[in-house]
C-alpha cells in the first residue's frame, strides 16, 4: 500500500485523482488543503485530512511524515515558487523522493508563433514564477515529474498525448480528466517519466489561442 500526499486536494484535479485512487488502488491518501471543511470524506480508513498552507513549513513537514508520493496541484499563483521551496525541503528532510508537480506549458519556451504570443499576454508575470518554481524542483535531489499542462478544460473526455522536454508544443488544450488520468498512471507505475518534464495536451487542438479562453 502506498501513502500519497495530495497538496491542493480540494481542486478539481485533486478531487478527481482522490476519487480514482480510492476506486482503483489501495493507497492511503493524505489530503492537504487550506480549509478542511470543504472536503467530504468517503473512506475514513483511507483518507486523512490536514488543514494548512503549502507555504507553511511546519504544516508541510507534518503532512510529509511516512509519505511515498507527493502530488502537487495547488495552482500556479504568485506563491508557487515559495511553495516549491517549502515542499522540496520538506520532502528531502523526510526522505520522500517522488514528486508529481502540476505546472503550465510555456515554462520551457516550447511554444511558438501566435499561441506563444497569446499565452505570454494571458499569463504575464506568473510565467516567470512558474519557471522559477520548476527550477527549484529540477535543482533538488527529488525524483520529480513536472507535468506541463496545456490550457485545461472541464471536458470529461480522456484524450491526450505527451511529449518530453525539447519538443515544440502546438496543441493548446487538455481536459482535467486527461491530466488526472496521467497522474494516476504516474502513481501506479513507478518506472514512468522519472526526473522528467512532460507536456500533456489534447491532440488536434492546434490554434492561435485555446478554445474557450
N, CA, C and O of each residue as an XYZ file, in Angstrom:
852
protein
N       0.840     -1.199      0.000
C       0.000      0.000      0.000
C       0.867      1.237      0.000
O       1.784      1.362      0.812
N       0.577      2.168     -0.924
C       1.298      3.419     -0.990
C       0.612      4.498     -0.152
O      -0.609      4.500      0.004
N       1.407      5.396      0.372
C       0.891      6.587      1.029
C       1.097      7.767      0.092
O       2.226      8.079     -0.288
N       0.010      8.418     -0.276
C       0.051      9.508     -1.250
C      -0.434     10.791     -0.587
O      -1.528     10.832     -0.024
N       0.377     11.824     -0.655
C       0.015     13.146     -0.162
C      -0.442     13.997     -1.340
O       0.299     14.169     -2.308
N      -1.658     14.528     -1.261
C      -2.199     15.390     -2.306
C      -2.275     16.806     -1.767
O      -3.054     17.096     -0.859
N      -1.466     17.678     -2.327
C      -1.418     19.080     -1.927
C      -2.326     19.883     -2.854
O      -2.081     19.962     -4.058
N      -3.368     20.473     -2.290
C      -4.383     21.130     -3.105
C      -5.526     20.178     -3.383
O      -6.037     20.112     -4.501
N      -5.924     19.443     -2.358
C      -6.851     18.319     -2.536
C      -8.266     18.740     -2.900
O      -9.052     17.913     -3.363
N      -8.605     20.011     -2.700
C      -9.974     20.433     -2.973
C     -10.179     20.932     -4.398
O     -11.315     21.194     -4.793
N      -9.121     21.068     -5.170
C      -9.271     21.476     -6.561
C      -9.873     20.368     -7.401
O      -9.980     19.226     -6.954
N     -10.267     20.709     -8.627
C     -10.920     19.724     -9.497
C     -10.038     18.510     -9.735
O     -10.498     17.375     -9.611
N      -8.778     18.736    -10.075
C      -7.877     17.611    -10.336
C      -7.601     16.850     -9.049
O      -7.556     15.620     -9.060
N      -7.417     17.555     -7.942
C      -7.216     16.877     -6.669
C      -8.365     15.958     -6.333
O      -8.155     14.836     -5.872
N      -9.573     16.422     -6.560
C     -10.751     15.595     -6.281
C     -10.844     14.411     -7.242
O     -11.172     13.299     -6.829
N     -10.562     14.645     -8.505
C     -10.615     13.558     -9.480
C      -9.594     12.472     -9.156
O      -9.907     11.282     -9.198
N      -8.377     12.887     -8.836
C      -7.330     11.910     -8.516
C      -7.673     11.161     -7.232
O      -7.471      9.949     -7.150
N      -8.186     11.866     -6.237
C      -8.599     11.212     -4.996
C      -9.639     10.136     -5.267
O      -9.502      9.009     -4.791
N     -10.670     10.469     -6.021
C     -11.733      9.512     -6.316
C     -11.197      8.288     -7.033
O     -11.558      7.160     -6.696
N     -10.341      8.499     -8.016
C      -9.820      7.362     -8.776
C      -8.863      6.511     -7.944
O      -8.868      5.286     -8.066
N      -8.054      7.132     -7.113
C      -7.161      6.340     -6.267
C      -7.953      5.489     -5.274
O      -7.593      4.341     -5.011
N      -9.015      6.045     -4.731
C      -9.855      5.273     -3.808
C     -10.536      4.116     -4.530
O     -10.699      3.038     -3.958
N     -10.933      4.331     -5.777
C     -11.651      3.295     -6.523
C     -10.739      2.258     -7.159
O     -11.138      1.107     -7.338
N      -9.520      2.655     -7.501
C      -8.672      1.806     -8.339
C      -7.428      1.277     -7.648
O      -6.732      0.428     -8.205
N      -7.129      1.761     -6.443
C      -5.942      1.311     -5.717
C      -6.287      1.090     -4.251
O      -7.415      1.321     -3.814
N      -5.290      0.639     -3.511
C      -5.474      0.512     -2.056
C      -4.676      1.578     -1.308
O      -4.411      1.433     -0.115
N      -4.293      2.650     -2.006
C      -3.454      3.692     -1.415
C      -4.156      4.394     -0.261
O      -5.377      4.547     -0.247
N      -3.349      4.815      0.705
C      -3.840      5.705      1.754
C      -3.533      7.126      1.328
O      -2.419      7.415      0.891
N      -4.505      8.015      1.448
C      -4.383      9.379      0.950
C      -4.363     10.380      2.096
O      -5.209     10.330      2.989
N      -3.403     11.279      2.066
C      -3.399     12.428      2.959
C      -3.781     13.641      2.122
O      -3.089     14.004      1.171
N      -4.893     14.257      2.496
C      -5.473     15.340      1.711
C      -5.181     16.663      2.396
O      -5.686     16.932      3.487
N      -4.365     17.488      1.754
C      -3.868     18.729      2.337
C      -4.539     19.899      1.630
O      -4.499     19.997      0.404
N      -5.156     20.786      2.407
C      -5.824     21.961      1.847
C      -5.965     23.028      2.908
O      -5.771     22.761      4.094
N      -6.302     24.240      2.486
C      -6.371     25.357      3.422
C      -7.599     25.297      4.318
O      -7.542     25.716      5.475
N      -8.706     24.783      3.800
C      -9.951     24.753      4.568
C     -10.522     23.340      4.553
O     -11.178     22.939      3.592
N     -10.271     22.597      5.610
C     -10.652     21.186      5.658
C     -12.155     20.978      5.571
O     -12.604     19.920      5.132
N     -12.937     21.960      5.978
C     -14.393     21.804      5.970
C     -14.957     21.697      4.562
O     -16.118     21.326      4.391
N     -14.160     22.015      3.558
C     -14.645     21.978      2.184
C     -14.655     20.569      1.604
O     -15.250     20.337      0.552
N     -14.002     19.628      2.280
C     -13.927     18.255      1.774
C     -14.928     17.353      2.477
O     -15.200     17.510      3.667
N     -15.470     16.406      1.723
C     -16.304     15.346      2.282
C     -15.536     14.034      2.175
O     -15.184     13.607      1.076
N     -15.282     13.410      3.288
C     -14.528     12.156      3.307
C     -15.471     10.990      3.041
O     -16.530     10.886      3.660
N     -15.084     10.115      2.117
C     -15.907      8.955      1.789
C     -15.374      7.661      2.371
O     -16.125      6.697      2.518
N     -14.074      7.622      2.711
C     -13.475      6.409      3.272
C     -12.510      6.816      4.398
O     -11.311      6.964      4.159
N     -13.024      6.995      5.613
C     -12.179      7.476      6.722
C     -10.974      6.590      7.004
O      -9.968      7.071      7.526
N     -11.053      5.310      6.672
C      -9.930      4.413      6.924
C      -8.762      4.685      5.980
O      -7.625      4.312      6.266
N      -9.050      5.336      4.855
C      -8.010      5.557      3.845
C      -7.752      7.025      3.545
O      -6.899      7.340      2.714
N      -8.463      7.921      4.194
C      -8.291      9.349      3.943
C      -7.992     10.082      5.249
O      -8.733      9.976      6.226
N      -6.889     10.825      5.239
C      -6.539     11.695      6.351
C      -6.490     13.121      5.834
O      -5.827     13.400      4.835
N      -7.177     14.013      6.497
C      -7.224     15.412      6.071
C      -6.324     16.248      6.973
O      -6.386     16.148      8.198
N      -5.492     17.070      6.353
C      -4.650     18.013      7.082
C      -4.925     19.408      6.547
O      -4.823     19.661      5.347
N      -5.275     20.303      7.453
C      -5.532     21.688      7.071
C      -4.246     22.483      7.212
O      -3.582     22.428      8.247
N      -3.901     23.215      6.174
C      -2.685     24.005      6.241
C      -2.423     24.739      4.944
O      -3.135     24.564      3.955
N      -1.399     25.555      4.965
C      -0.974     26.338      3.816
C       0.353     25.772      3.310
O       1.248     25.488      4.105
N       0.482     25.609      2.011
C       1.681     24.989      1.452
C       2.911     25.884      1.511
O       4.000     25.457      1.127
N       2.759     27.112      1.983
C       3.936     27.945      2.248
C       4.381     27.857      3.706
O       5.372     28.478      4.089
N       3.658     27.091      4.518
C       3.940     26.937      5.945
C       4.772     25.671      6.151
O       4.253     24.558      6.062
N       6.041     25.844      6.420
C       6.943     24.702      6.527
C       6.523     23.736      7.629
O       6.667     22.524      7.469
N       6.011     24.247      8.738
C       5.594     23.382      9.840
C       4.453     22.468      9.392
O       4.485     21.264      9.643
N       3.459     23.035      8.738
C       2.317     22.243      8.285
C       2.729     21.228      7.225
O       2.277     20.083      7.254
N       3.581     21.637      6.293
C       4.005     20.728      5.220
C       4.891     19.615      5.781
O       4.772     18.464      5.362
N       5.772     19.944      6.717
C       6.601     18.910      7.351
C       5.739     17.876      8.069
O       6.024     16.679      8.030
N       4.686     18.351      8.721
C       3.790     17.436      9.431
C       3.071     16.503      8.454
O       2.881     15.320      8.738
N       2.675     17.048      7.303
C       1.964     16.240      6.313
C       2.880     15.238      5.620
O       2.410     14.227      5.097
N       4.175     15.506      5.612
C       5.119     14.701      4.836
C       5.498     13.382      5.503
O       6.086     12.519      4.851
N       5.181     13.205      6.773
C       5.619     12.017      7.520
C       5.027     10.753      6.901
O       3.816     10.645      6.706
N       5.908      9.801      6.598
C       5.537      8.462      6.102
C       4.899      8.456      4.713
O       4.206      7.502      4.358
N       5.123      9.505      3.929
C       4.579      9.517      2.572
C       5.515      8.797      1.599
O       6.728      8.741      1.802
N       4.921      8.253      0.543
C       5.696      7.641     -0.542
C       5.717      8.509     -1.787
O       6.725      8.569     -2.490
N       4.616      9.175     -2.058
C       4.466     10.014     -3.250
C       3.795     11.320     -2.844
O       2.870     11.325     -2.031
N       4.266     12.423     -3.412
C       3.628     13.720     -3.212
C       3.115     14.208     -4.557
O       3.856     14.266     -5.538
N       1.833     14.557     -4.587
C       1.213     15.113     -5.791
C       0.775     16.534     -5.486
O      -0.042     16.764     -4.594
N       1.316     17.477     -6.225
C       1.017     18.901     -6.025
C       0.095     19.392     -7.128
O       0.409     19.282     -8.313
N      -1.052     19.938     -6.722
C      -1.988     20.548     -7.666
C      -2.576     21.811     -7.040
O      -3.790     21.958     -6.904
N      -1.672     22.719     -6.664
C      -2.043     23.915     -5.915
C      -2.484     25.067     -6.814
O      -3.171     25.981     -6.359
N      -2.096     25.028     -8.074
C      -2.404     26.140     -8.962
C      -1.238     27.094     -9.049
O      -0.563     27.353     -8.052
N      -0.995     27.619    -10.235
C       0.200     28.427    -10.464
C       0.019     29.888    -10.100
O      -0.029     30.742    -10.985
N      -0.084     30.190     -8.817
C      -0.262     31.584     -8.422
C       1.076     32.191     -8.011
O       2.129     31.597     -8.240
N       1.030     33.353     -7.414
C       2.254     34.071     -7.082
C       3.080     33.383     -6.000
O       4.242     33.736     -5.800
N       2.504     32.412     -5.301
C       3.214     31.708     -4.234
C       3.878     30.423     -4.711
O       4.462     29.699     -3.904
N       3.802     30.124     -6.004
C       4.247     28.814     -6.480
C       5.732     28.567     -6.219
O       6.114     27.454     -5.857
N       6.560     29.566     -6.394
C       7.986     29.381     -6.132
C       8.226     29.094     -4.657
O       8.985     28.186     -4.318
N       7.588     29.857     -3.781
C       7.745     29.631     -2.341
C       7.223     28.250     -1.961
O       7.836     27.558     -1.148
N       6.099     27.846     -2.540
C       5.562     26.510     -2.288
C       6.561     25.445     -2.712
O       6.761     24.464     -1.995
N       7.186     25.626     -3.863
C       8.181     24.658     -4.339
C       9.347     24.554     -3.362
O       9.831     23.456     -3.090
N       9.794     25.676     -2.838
C      10.906     25.669     -1.883
C      10.536     24.925     -0.613
O      11.310     24.105     -0.118
N       9.347     25.211     -0.082
C       8.911     24.568      1.159
C       8.702     23.071      0.952
O       9.123     22.262      1.780
N       8.062     22.708     -0.134
C       7.730     21.293     -0.386
C       8.985     20.469     -0.639
O       9.136     19.390     -0.065
N       9.894     20.960     -1.493
C      11.113     20.184     -1.759
C      11.954     20.038     -0.497
O      12.523     18.973     -0.256
N      12.042     21.087      0.307
C      12.809     20.991      1.553
C      12.187     19.976      2.497
O      12.900     19.190      3.123
N      10.861     19.985      2.605
C      10.179     19.036      3.487
C      10.361     17.601      3.000
O      10.547     16.685      3.802
N      10.305     17.411      1.685
C      10.489     16.070      1.134
C      11.898     15.559      1.386
O      12.084     14.413      1.796
N      12.874     16.393      1.146
C      14.256     15.970      1.374
C      14.499     15.683      2.850
O      15.204     14.733      3.193
N      13.924     16.492      3.717
C      14.072     16.272      5.154
C      13.450     14.950      5.584
O      14.001     14.252      6.435
N      12.303     14.601      4.999
C      11.579     13.381      5.370
C      11.993     12.172      4.530
O      11.456     11.078      4.704
N      12.946     12.369      3.621
C      13.430     11.302      2.742
C      12.290     10.734      1.883
O      12.181      9.524      1.684
N      11.452     11.640      1.386
C      10.411     11.286      0.420
C      10.906     11.746     -0.942
O      11.242     12.918     -1.110
N      10.958     10.847     -1.913
C      11.624     11.165     -3.167
C      10.679     11.572     -4.294
O      10.994     12.482     -5.062
N       9.530     10.915     -4.404
C       8.716     11.041     -5.630
C       7.768     12.232     -5.565
O       6.926     12.316     -4.671
N       7.909     13.155     -6.518
C       7.088     14.363     -6.586
C       6.473     14.499     -7.969
O       7.174     14.453     -8.980
N       5.156     14.666     -8.004
C       4.428     14.974     -9.231
C       3.933     16.410     -9.105
O       3.211     16.740     -8.163
N       4.316     17.260    -10.045
C       4.112     18.709     -9.905
C       3.354     19.246    -11.115
O       3.843     19.174    -12.242
N       2.173     19.778    -10.880
C       1.379     20.372    -11.948
C       1.874     21.791    -12.232
O       2.001     22.615    -11.327
N       2.151     22.056    -13.512
C       2.533     23.391    -13.932
C       1.960     23.626    -15.323
O       1.093     22.871    -15.765
N       2.422     24.645    -16.013
C       1.819     25.013    -17.296
C       2.807     24.822    -18.444
O       4.023     24.847    -18.252
N       2.257     24.633    -19.634
C       3.129     24.682    -20.801
C       3.645     26.106    -20.956
O       3.022     27.068    -20.506
N       4.796     26.211    -21.603
C       5.414     27.516    -21.803
C       6.608     27.770    -20.932
O       7.406     28.659    -21.228
N       6.761     27.002    -19.843
C       7.862     27.281    -18.908
C       9.221     26.895    -19.496
O      10.256     27.309    -18.975
N       9.229     26.112    -20.563
C      10.492     25.708    -21.187
C      10.644     26.310    -22.582
O      11.419     25.817    -23.401
N       9.901     27.371    -22.838
C       9.975     28.066    -24.125
C       9.658     27.116    -25.284
O      10.274     27.177    -26.348
N       8.683     26.242    -25.045
C       8.361     25.209    -26.033
C       7.229     25.587    -26.978
O       6.853     24.802    -27.848
N       6.687     26.789    -26.807
C       5.615     27.264    -27.687
C       6.196     28.158    -28.782
O       7.296     28.696    -28.654
N       5.422     28.301    -29.865
C       5.873     29.142    -30.977
C       4.703     29.958    -31.518
O       3.537     29.671    -31.246
N       5.048     30.974    -32.288
C       4.067     31.681    -33.083
C       3.007     32.416    -32.275
O       3.254     32.914    -31.176
N       1.816     32.463    -32.866
C       0.712     33.238    -32.283
C       0.284     32.679    -30.933
O      -0.094     33.440    -30.042
N       0.337     31.349    -30.768
C      -0.058     30.765    -29.486
C       0.895     31.204    -28.380
O       0.455     31.514    -27.272
N       2.173     31.234    -28.664
C       3.142     31.699    -27.670
C       2.869     33.153    -27.300
O       2.900     33.508    -26.122
N       2.603     33.991    -28.291
C       2.309     35.395    -28.019
C       1.045     35.538    -27.178
O       1.000     36.337    -26.243
N       0.020     34.757    -27.516
C      -1.224     34.821    -26.751
C      -0.980     34.415    -25.305
O      -1.444     35.089    -24.385
N      -0.242     33.300    -25.091
C      -0.025     32.832    -23.718
C       0.793     33.827    -22.915
O       0.503     34.060    -21.741
N       1.808     34.415    -23.527
C       2.621     35.392    -22.806
C       1.765     36.551    -22.307
O       1.972     37.045    -21.199
N       0.808     36.985    -23.118
C      -0.076     38.063    -22.703
C      -1.058     37.589    -21.637
O      -1.359     38.324    -20.696
N      -1.566     36.341    -21.785
C      -2.570     35.827    -20.851
C      -1.977     35.544    -19.467
O      -2.623     35.795    -18.449
N      -0.772     35.033    -19.433
C      -0.162     34.606    -18.169
C       0.611     35.744    -17.508
O       0.584     35.891    -16.287
N       1.288     36.533    -18.305
C       2.036     37.672    -17.766
C       3.162     37.245    -16.836
O       3.901     36.304    -17.125
N       3.280     37.950    -15.714
C       4.395     37.718    -14.789
C       4.331     36.361    -14.090
O       5.336     35.897    -13.550
N       3.170     35.727    -14.093
C       3.065     34.426    -13.432
C       3.933     33.366    -14.115
O       4.326     32.388    -13.481
N       4.234     33.557    -15.412
C       5.082     32.587    -16.103
C       6.457     32.521    -15.460
O       7.000     31.431    -15.278
N       7.027     33.667    -15.115
C       8.361     33.662    -14.503
C       8.327     32.995    -13.138
O       9.304     32.360    -12.741
N       7.208     33.126    -12.402
C       7.068     32.436    -11.118
C       7.059     30.925    -11.333
O       7.706     30.185    -10.592
N       6.325     30.471    -12.349
C       6.258     29.033    -12.640
C       7.614     28.498    -13.086
O       7.986     27.377    -12.737
N       8.351     29.291    -13.854
C       9.693     28.888    -14.289
C      10.604     28.720    -13.079
O      11.326     27.729    -12.972
N      10.570     29.680    -12.178
C      11.441     29.601    -11.001
C      11.042     28.435    -10.096
O      11.906     27.775     -9.519
N       9.735     28.177     -9.968
C       9.289     27.027     -9.174
C       9.809     25.727     -9.779
O      10.285     24.847     -9.062
N       9.716     25.614    -11.097
C      10.215     24.409    -11.771
C      11.723     24.264    -11.578
O      12.220     23.151    -11.410
N      12.448     25.372    -11.601
C      13.895     25.313    -11.402
C      14.245     24.819    -10.005
O      15.205     24.068     -9.833
N      13.470     25.238     -9.007
C      13.695     24.740     -7.639
C      13.616     23.215     -7.632
O      14.454     22.547     -7.025
N      12.623     22.677     -8.298
C      12.420     21.226     -8.306
C      13.518     20.527     -9.112
O      14.063     19.512     -8.677
N      13.835     21.067    -10.275
C      14.873     20.452    -11.114
C      16.221     20.427    -10.411
O      17.017     19.513    -10.625
N      16.481     21.415     -9.580
C      17.767     21.505     -8.877
C      17.776     20.756     -7.548
O      18.768     20.791     -6.819
N      16.681     20.083     -7.234
C      16.600     19.301     -5.998
C      17.114     17.880     -6.243
O      17.480     17.517     -7.361
N      17.131     17.097     -5.177
C      17.524     15.683     -5.284
C      16.327     14.778     -5.577
O      16.480     13.558     -5.629
N      15.151     15.349     -5.766
C      13.920     14.569     -5.849
C      13.780     13.851     -7.185
O      14.358     14.255     -8.194
N      13.005     12.786     -7.165
C      12.590     12.079     -8.367
C      11.259     12.689     -8.808
O      10.189     12.231     -8.405
N      11.340     13.709     -9.628
C      10.168     14.508     -9.962
C       9.632     14.171    -11.356
O      10.350     13.646    -12.207
N       8.364     14.483    -11.562
C       7.803     14.649    -12.894
C       7.094     15.994    -12.914
O       6.115     16.197    -12.196
N       7.588     16.904    -13.730
C       6.903     18.162    -13.970
C       5.855     17.907    -15.051
O       6.184     17.453    -16.147
N       4.606     18.199    -14.741
C       3.500     17.949    -15.659
C       3.085     19.286    -16.253
O       2.355     20.055    -15.627
N       3.558     19.557    -17.469
C       3.316     20.835    -18.125
C       1.999     20.750    -18.897
O       1.947     20.221    -20.008
N       0.950     21.275    -18.294
C      -0.398     21.120    -18.860
C      -0.712     22.223    -19.857
O      -0.422     23.396    -19.625
N      -1.316     21.820    -20.980
C      -1.938     22.806    -21.862
C      -3.099     23.456    -21.117
O      -3.395     23.074    -19.984
N      -3.754     24.421    -21.730
C      -4.857     25.125    -21.067
C      -5.984     24.142    -20.811
O      -6.444     23.451    -21.720
N      -6.424     24.089    -19.556
C      -7.297     22.997    -19.132
C      -8.778     23.309    -19.304
O      -9.229     24.441    -19.132
N      -9.522     22.246    -19.653
C     -10.970     22.332    -19.817
C     -11.634     21.345    -18.863
O     -10.975     20.485    -18.278
N     -12.946     21.484    -18.717
C     -13.718     20.570    -17.872
C     -14.385     19.461    -18.674
O     -15.283     18.789    -18.166
N     -13.963     19.261    -19.912
C     -14.461     18.156    -20.724
C     -14.164     16.838    -20.013
O     -13.052     16.636    -19.525
N     -15.140     15.950    -19.950
C     -14.959     14.667    -19.259
C     -14.173     13.658    -20.084
O     -13.784     12.608    -19.573
N     -13.935     13.969    -21.356
C     -13.234     13.040    -22.244
C     -11.763     12.906    -21.849
O     -11.094     13.893    -21.544
N     -11.277     11.665    -21.862
C      -9.851     11.416    -21.643
C      -9.213     11.179    -23.006
O      -9.426     10.139    -23.630
N      -8.439     12.143    -23.456
C      -7.833     12.105    -24.785
C      -6.601     12.995    -24.745
O      -6.715     14.221    -24.772
N      -5.418     12.379    -24.681
C      -4.223     13.200    -24.555
C      -2.992     12.493    -25.093
O      -2.930     11.266    -25.166
N      -2.020     13.307    -25.465
C      -0.676     12.863    -25.791
C       0.289     13.554    -24.843
O      -0.073     14.503    -24.148
N       1.521     13.065    -24.825
C       2.565     13.690    -24.016
C       3.815     13.878    -24.860
O       4.009     13.197    -25.867
N       4.655     14.808    -24.438
C       5.951     14.988    -25.092
C       6.965     15.453    -24.061
O       6.616     16.111    -23.081
N       8.208     15.107    -24.290
C       9.277     15.398    -23.341
C       9.869     16.780    -23.588
O       9.534     17.449    -24.566
N      10.745     17.190    -22.698
C      11.454     18.463    -22.853
C      12.159     18.517    -24.199
O      12.633     17.503    -24.713
N      12.218     19.720    -24.760
C      12.895     19.905    -26.034
C      11.997     19.732    -27.242
O      12.445     19.905    -28.376
N      10.730     19.391    -27.016
C       9.775     19.194    -28.098
C       8.823     20.384    -28.157
O       8.251     20.779    -27.141
N       8.656     20.951    -29.339
C       7.721     22.054    -29.520
C       6.293     21.574    -29.280
O       5.911     20.492    -29.728
N       5.511     22.378    -28.575
C       4.106     22.064    -28.318
C       3.241     23.030    -29.114
O       3.356     24.246    -28.964
N       2.370     22.481    -29.964
C       1.471     23.304    -30.771
C       0.016     23.136    -30.371
O      -0.816     23.977    -30.714
N      -0.312     22.055    -29.644
C      -1.682     21.845    -29.195
C      -1.958     22.726    -27.972
O      -1.061     22.991    -27.172
N      -3.207     23.172    -27.841
C      -3.485     24.281    -26.933
C      -4.273     23.910    -25.684
O      -4.191     24.628    -24.687
N      -5.038     22.814    -25.698
C      -5.898     22.499    -24.560
C      -5.706     21.049    -24.121
O      -5.112     20.236    -24.829
N      -6.229     20.751    -22.926
C      -6.284     19.381    -22.411
C      -7.366     19.361    -21.334
O      -7.542     20.339    -20.607
N      -8.077     18.265    -21.235
C      -9.103     18.172    -20.189
C      -8.458     17.852    -18.842
O      -7.423     17.189    -18.771
N      -9.087     18.335    -17.788
C      -8.615     17.990    -16.442
C      -8.716     16.484    -16.207
O      -7.902     15.912    -15.482
N      -9.706     15.845    -16.815
C      -9.826     14.388    -16.701
C      -8.613     13.695    -17.310
O      -8.165     12.669    -16.799
N      -8.082     14.243    -18.390
C      -6.886     13.668    -19.016
C      -5.664     13.851    -18.132
O      -4.862     12.931    -17.974
N      -5.520     15.045    -17.551
C      -4.399     15.281    -16.642
C      -4.479     14.334    -15.450
O      -3.469     13.763    -15.037
N      -5.670     14.169    -14.903
C      -5.848     13.251    -13.771
C      -5.484     11.825    -14.165
O      -4.880     11.101    -13.374
N      -5.843     11.417    -15.372
C      -5.508     10.071    -15.836
C      -3.997      9.880    -15.914
O      -3.477      8.835    -15.522
N      -3.300     10.887    -16.417
C      -1.842     10.801    -16.483
C      -1.240     10.715    -15.091
O      -0.294      9.958    -14.874
N      -1.772     11.479    -14.144
C      -1.284     11.414    -12.759
C      -1.485     10.020    -12.185
O      -0.590      9.491    -11.525
N      -2.633      9.424    -12.422
C      -2.893      8.061    -11.947
C      -1.862      7.098    -12.521
O      -1.360      6.229    -11.808
N      -1.549      7.243    -13.784
C      -0.542      6.374    -14.408
C       0.825      6.553    -13.758
O       1.551      5.578    -13.563
N       1.179      7.780    -13.424
C       2.464      8.020    -12.758
C       2.491      7.403    -11.361
O       3.508      6.848    -10.944
N       1.380      7.499    -10.645
C       1.329      6.956     -9.286
C       1.391      5.436     -9.297
O       2.010      4.836     -8.418
N       0.766      4.815    -10.267
C       0.676      3.351    -10.296
C       1.809      2.684    -11.069
O       1.925      1.459    -11.049
N       2.646      3.464    -11.750
C       3.779      2.903    -12.500
C       5.037      3.668    -12.110
O       5.290      4.760    -12.619
N       5.818      3.096    -11.216
C       6.987      3.788    -10.668
C       8.109      3.959    -11.690
O       9.065      4.691    -11.432
N       8.011      3.302    -12.838
C       9.070      3.401    -13.855
C       8.801      4.496    -14.872
O       9.629      4.730    -15.752
N       7.675      5.166    -14.774
C       7.241      6.075    -15.827
C       7.715      7.510    -15.580
O       7.457      8.082    -14.521
N       8.408      8.082    -16.564
C       8.738      9.517    -16.620
C       9.387     10.030    -15.337
O       8.966     11.045    -14.782
N      10.404      9.326    -14.875
C      11.138      9.754    -13.691
C      12.131     10.863    -14.040
O      12.768     10.827    -15.093
N      12.256     11.844    -13.151
C      13.109     13.018    -13.351
C      12.940     13.550    -14.768
O      13.893     13.661    -15.539
N      11.690     13.874    -15.078
C      11.328     14.307    -16.423
C      10.355     15.470    -16.361
O       9.650     15.664    -15.370
N      10.333     16.234    -17.431
C       9.374     17.322    -17.603
C       8.543     16.987    -18.830
O       9.064     16.929    -19.943
N       7.247     16.765    -18.624
C       6.383     16.204    -19.657
C       5.233     17.157    -19.959
O       4.517     17.585    -19.054
N       5.061     17.485    -21.233
C       3.899     18.265    -21.669
C       2.723     17.320    -21.879
O       2.889     16.218    -22.401
N       1.527     17.759    -21.467
C       0.302     16.965    -21.621
C      -0.716     17.827    -22.364
O      -1.013     18.948    -21.951
N      -1.246     17.292    -23.460
C      -2.122     18.092    -24.320
C      -3.057     17.169    -25.098
O      -2.776     15.985    -25.281
N      -4.165     17.733    -25.546
C      -5.112     17.004    -26.390
C      -4.668     17.144    -27.841
O      -4.433     18.259    -28.306
N      -4.550     16.033    -28.562
C      -4.122     16.131    -29.964
C      -5.156     16.845    -30.827
O      -6.344     16.892    -30.507
N      -4.667     17.393    -31.920
C      -5.521     18.052    -32.918
C      -6.227     19.286    -32.362
O      -7.365     19.580    -32.729
N      -5.547     19.998    -31.480
C      -6.108     21.242    -30.940
C      -5.185     22.425    -31.231
O      -5.140     23.384    -30.462
N      -4.456     22.356    -32.336
C      -3.599     23.465    -32.721
C      -4.459     24.691    -33.044
O      -5.471     24.594    -33.738
N      -4.033     25.838    -32.527
C      -4.770     27.069    -32.758
C      -3.911     28.240    -32.312
O      -2.888     28.058    -31.651
N      -4.335     29.444    -32.679
C      -3.634     30.638    -32.226
C      -3.889     30.929    -30.751
O      -3.099     31.609    -30.096
N      -5.021     30.399    -30.230
C      -5.345     30.536    -28.813
C      -6.252     29.373    -28.430
O      -6.936     28.826    -29.295
N      -6.278     28.979    -27.155
C      -7.080     27.824    -26.750
C      -8.567     28.117    -26.795
O      -9.010     29.194    -26.396
N      -9.330     27.158    -27.280
C     -10.791     27.311    -27.351
C     -11.365     27.491    -25.955
O     -10.994     26.774    -25.025
N     -12.261     28.440    -25.813
C     -12.920     28.652    -24.539
C     -12.247     29.664    -23.639
O     -12.768     29.968    -22.566
N     -11.101     30.196    -24.044
C     -10.390     31.179    -23.226
C     -10.411     32.535    -23.919
O      -9.865     33.505    -23.394
